[in-house]
Amino acid sequence: SPWNYPIILSFLDTIPALVAGCAVVLKPSETTPRWTVPLFESVAAVPELAGVFRHVMGPGTEVGEPLISAVDAVVLTGSTAVGRIVAVQCAQRLIPAFLELGGSDPAVVLEGADVKVAATSCLRGAVVSTGQSCMSVERCYVHQGIYDEFVAEVTRQAQACQTNKEEVDVGQVGPFIDRRQAAKVKEQLDDAVAQGATIVCGGVVEEKGGLYMNATVVTGVTNSMKLMQEETFGPVLPIAPFTTVEEAVNLANDSAYGLSAAVYGPAAEAEAVAAVLNAGVVCINDAALHAYMMEAENEAYGSSGYGRSRMGVSGLMRYLRTKAMIFNNSR
């Protein structure tokens, strides 16, 4: 399981596997492993479950390869870099690998979109969980005709957001997971500014019992910047204008990733754009709806992973093998 959303993202995979009749070995991220202690204390109280549901702890570099060498299939939620390593090890054994990896999810705001609704949704999609989610909005492309209004509305709302560094129950933006992640986001912002981008608000890492960054809005961005090409995992919303729908689609698809996306505008126009975006899930007039709609089977594009979907019927069926029994009843 990954370090972000470690419980729900592991349960999305382990529970269907158990229901399908498989034995499961869970390896939590070494960054956020402690939740497994009470979980497996509870599992131990059910002998039938304890016999088929185990866990191993430790760095992936130490326990990952031995674990892969002992199982029949691997399910991973993690970075693209780790996914490539796991894919190679699984390929060497010719076993299935179901990989949900990184993303740089775009949002396209068409000219006919409700500006306030789109601005609210895109900002929320960017800053929820400090942007540390694979389905966070990480790039925003807005029609030139409403661009200034959109940026003004997003900036107004971003400036009203607060971090919870003073009180844990107050504010909308929490801390970074660690110093490395904070440094990565800051490095991407510095790269963007060096290439001509403007940080409209936010963008400063603050330390108080953790590392925080206020909701950050960036303009003057281009797709050549790291901020627009790499996964950010921070409370940052870079916004770029477009003039034609074709341009918007090309900008959104100009990425190694293809996990999810969002389109805002009149339903028919938004659906037409969604149909040609390279993304496994496209939300219409909202963002990250697939966090709540587990029935929607989908598969990622590009470096965002491969293998059958964890959502919908496939989330169960991928743990089963298809076998044919052919009888000759002529005698």
C-alpha positions in Angstrom: 0.0 0.0 0.0 1.2 3.6 -0.5 1.9 6.2 2.2 -1.0 8.3 1.2 -4.5 7.0 2.0 -2.8 3.7 3.2 -5.9 2.1 4.7 -8.5 2.7 2.0 -6.1 2.1 -0.9 -4.9 -1.2 0.5 -8.5 -2.3 1.4 -9.6 -1.6 -2.2 -7.3 -4.3 -3.3 -7.0 -6.8 -0.3 -10.8 -7.2 0.4 -11.7 -8.2 -3.2 -8.8 -10.5 -3.3 -9.9 -12.2 -0.1 -13.5 -12.4 -1.3 -12.2 -14.1 -4.5 -10.6 -16.8 -2.4 -7.0 -15.7 -2.5 -4.5 -15.6 0.3 -3.1 -12.1 0.7 0.2 -10.7 2.0 0.0 -6.9 2.6 3.2 -4.8 2.6 2.5 -1.3 3.9 4.6 1.7 2.9 7.6 2.1 5.3 6.6 5.7 5.6 3.1 5.0 7.1 3.1 1.5 8.5 1.7 1.8 12.0 -2.0 1.4 11.1 -1.3 -2.3 10.3 -0.6 -3.1 14.0 -4.2 -2.7 15.2 -5.5 -4.2 12.0 -3.6 -7.4 12.3 -4.4 -7.6 16.0 -8.0 -7.8 14.9 -7.2 -10.2 12.1 -5.5 -12.5 14.7 -8.8 -12.8 16.6 -10.4 -14.5 13.5 -8.4 -17.7 12.9 -10.0 -18.4 9.5 -8.9 -14.9 8.3 -5.5 -15.0 10.0 -4.7 -18.1 8.0 -5.0 -16.3 4.7 -4.2 -12.7 5.5 -0.7 -11.8 6.5 1.6 -8.8 6.4 5.3 -8.0 6.1 7.0 -4.8 7.2 10.2 -3.1 5.9 11.6 -1.1 3.1 10.6 -2.2 -0.4 14.3 -2.5 -1.3 14.6 -5.2 1.3 11.3 -7.1 1.3 9.9 -6.3 -2.1 11.9 -8.7 -4.3 11.6 -11.7 -1.9 7.8 -11.0 -1.6 7.4 -10.9 -5.4 9.3 -14.1 -5.8 6.8 -15.9 -3.5 3.4 -14.8 -4.8 1.2 -15.4 -7.8 0.3 -11.8 -8.6 1.2 -8.3 -7.4 -1.0 -5.3 -6.8 0.8 -2.0 -6.3 -0.3 1.6 -5.7 2.8 3.8 -5.8 5.2 5.9 -7.9 5.9 5.2 -11.5 9.6 4.6 -10.7 8.7 1.8 -8.2 6.1 0.5 -10.6 8.7 0.0 -13.3 10.9 -2.0 -10.9 7.9 -4.2 -9.9 6.8 -4.7 -13.5 10.2 -6.0 -14.5 10.4 -8.4 -11.5 6.9 -9.7 -12.3 7.7 -10.0 -16.0 10.7 -12.1 -15.1 8.4 -14.6 -13.3 5.5 -14.1 -15.9 3.0 -13.3 -13.2 0.3 -10.6 -13.4 1.0 -7.1 -12.0 -1.8 -4.6 -11.4 -0.2 -1.2 -11.1 -1.8 2.1 -10.2 1.0 4.7 -10.5 1.6 8.4 -10.8 -0.4 11.1 -12.5 -0.3 14.7 -13.6 -4.1 15.1 -13.9 -5.4 18.0 -16.1 -8.6 20.0 -15.9 -10.0 21.7 -19.0 -12.4 24.6 -18.4 -14.4 25.4 -21.5 -15.7 28.8 -22.4 -19.3 27.9 -21.4 -18.3 26.6 -17.9 -19.7 28.1 -14.7 -16.6 30.0 -13.6 -17.3 29.9 -9.9 -18.2 26.2 -9.9 -15.1 25.3 -12.0 -12.8 27.4 -9.9 -14.1 26.0 -6.6 -13.8 22.4 -7.9 -10.4 22.7 -9.4 -8.9 24.4 -6.3 -10.5 21.8 -4.1 -9.1 19.1 -6.4 -5.6 20.6 -6.1 -5.4 21.2 -2.3 -7.4 18.4 -0.7 -4.9 16.2 1.3 -2.3 18.9 0.5 -2.5 17.7 -3.1 -0.9 14.4 -2.1 -3.3 12.3 -4.1 -2.9 10.6 -7.4 -6.2 12.1 -8.5 -5.3 15.6 -7.5 -5.8 18.3 -10.2 -2.3 19.2 -11.1 -2.7 21.2 -14.4 -5.5 23.6 -15.3 -6.2 24.8 -18.9 -8.8 27.6 -19.1 -10.4 29.2 -22.2 -8.9 32.6 -22.9 -12.4 34.2 -22.8 -12.9 33.4 -19.1 -9.2 33.1 -18.1 -8.9 36.3 -16.1 -12.2 35.8 -14.3 -11.2 32.2 -13.5 -7.8 33.2 -12.1 -9.3 35.9 -10.0 -11.9 33.6 -8.5 -9.4 30.8 -7.8 -7.0 33.3 -6.2 -9.7 34.7 -4.0 -10.6 31.3 -2.8 -7.0 30.2 -2.4 -6.1 33.2 -0.3 -9.1 32.3 2.0 -7.7 28.8 2.6 -5.7 28.2 5.7 -3.2 25.6 6.8 -3.8 23.8 10.0 -0.3 24.4 11.4 -1.8 26.5 14.3 -4.7 24.2 15.2 -5.3 20.8 13.7 -9.1 21.2 13.5 -8.8 24.6 11.7 -7.9 25.1 8.1 -8.2 23.3 4.8 -4.5 22.4 4.0 -2.5 20.0 6.1 1.3 19.3 6.2 3.5 17.6 3.6 4.3 13.9 4.4 8.0 14.7 4.8 10.8 17.1 3.9 11.6 15.3 0.7 8.1 15.9 -0.6 8.1 19.6 0.4 11.5 20.0 -1.3 10.2 18.4 -4.5 7.3 20.8 -4.7 9.5 23.8 -4.0 11.9 22.7 -6.7 9.2 22.5 -9.3 8.0 26.0 -8.3 11.5 27.4 -8.5 11.9 25.8 -12.0 8.6 27.3 -13.2 9.5 30.8 -11.9 13.0 30.6 -13.5 11.2 30.0 -16.8 8.8 32.9 -16.5 5.9 31.7 -14.4 4.3 33.9 -11.6 3.3 32.6 -8.2 0.1 34.6 -7.6 -0.3 33.4 -4.0 1.2 30.8 -1.7 4.4 29.0 -2.8 6.3 29.3 0.5 7.2 26.3 2.7 6.6 27.1 6.4 7.7 24.9 9.3 5.8 24.5 12.5 5.5 20.9 13.8 5.6 19.9 10.1 6.1 21.5 6.7 3.2 23.5 5.2 2.4 25.4 2.1 -0.6 27.6 1.6 -2.9 27.0 -1.4 -0.7 28.1 -4.3 -1.8 29.5 -7.7 0.7 29.8 -10.5 0.2 31.6 -13.9 2.4 32.1 -16.9 3.1 28.4 -17.1 4.0 26.3 -20.1 4.1 22.6 -20.7 7.9 22.6 -20.8 8.0 23.2 -17.1 8.5 20.4 -14.5 5.4 21.7 -12.7 3.4 20.7 -15.8 5.1 17.5 -16.7 6.0 15.8 -13.4 3.7 14.6 -10.6 3.7 17.4 -8.0 1.8 16.1 -5.0 1.4 19.5 -3.4 -1.3 22.2 -2.9 -0.5 23.9 -6.2 -2.8 24.8 -9.1 -0.9 26.0 -12.2 -3.3 27.7 -14.8 -2.7 28.2 -18.5 -5.0 29.7 -21.1 -6.1 28.1 -24.4 -8.0 29.5 -27.4 -9.4 26.4 -29.2 -10.7 23.1 -27.9 -8.1 21.3 -30.1 -5.4 23.3 -28.3 -6.8 22.4 -24.9 -6.9 18.7 -25.8 -3.3 18.7 -27.1 -2.1 20.5 -23.9 -4.0 18.1 -21.6 -2.7 15.1 -23.5 0.9 16.4 -23.6 2.0 14.2 -20.7 3.6 10.9 -19.9 0.7 10.2 -17.5 -3.0 9.4 -18.1 -4.6 8.5 -14.8 -7.6 10.9 -14.6 -8.8 14.3 -15.8 -11.7 16.7 -15.5 -13.7 18.8 -18.0 -16.0 21.8 -17.1 -18.6 23.2 -19.4 -22.0 22.4 -21.1 -22.5 18.6 -20.8 -22.4 17.7 -24.5 -19.3 19.8 -25.2 -17.5 18.5 -22.1 -18.3 14.9 -23.0 -16.9 15.4 -26.5 -13.6 16.7 -25.0 -13.6 13.9 -22.4 -13.8 11.3 -25.1 -10.5 12.3 -26.6 -8.5 12.9 -23.4 -5.9 10.2 -22.6 -7.1 9.4 -19.1 -8.7 6.4 -17.5 -11.3 8.5 -15.7 -12.7 11.8 -16.8 -15.0 13.7 -14.5 -17.5 16.1 -16.0 -18.1 19.4 -14.1 -16.3 18.1 -11.0 -13.0 16.5 -10.0 -12.0 13.2 -8.4 -15.5 11.8 -8.5 -13.9 8.3 -8.8 -13.0 8.6 -5.2 -16.7 8.0 -4.5 -17.9 6.1 -7.5 -16.2 2.7 -7.1 -18.4 1.1 -9.7 -16.7 2.9 -12.6 -14.3 0.5 -14.1 -11.3 2.2 -15.8 -7.7 1.7 -16.9 -4.9 4.2 -16.9 -3.0 5.5 -19.9 0.8 5.8 -20.3 3.0 5.9 -17.2 0.0 5.9 -14.8 0.0 2.1 -14.7 -1.5 -1.0 -16.3 -3.5 -4.1 -15.6 -7.1 -4.6 -15.0 -9.0 -2.0 -13.0 -9.5 -2.1 -9.2 -12.9 -0.5 -9.8 -16.2 -2.2 -10.8 -16.6 -5.9 -11.4 -13.0 -6.0 -12.6 -11.8 -5.3 -9.1 -12.9 -8.8 -8.1 -12.6 -10.7 -11.4 -8.9 -9.8 -11.9 -8.1 -12.1 -9.0 -9.6 -15.1 -10.8 -8.3 -17.3 -13.6 -10.4 -18.5 -16.4 -10.3 -22.2 -17.0 -12.0 -24.3 -19.7 -13.1 -27.9 -19.2 -14.0 -29.6 -22.5 -15.7 -33.0 -22.4 -15.9 -35.5 -25.1 -19.2 -37.3 -24.5 -19.4 -39.2 -27.7 -18.8 -42.5 -26.0 
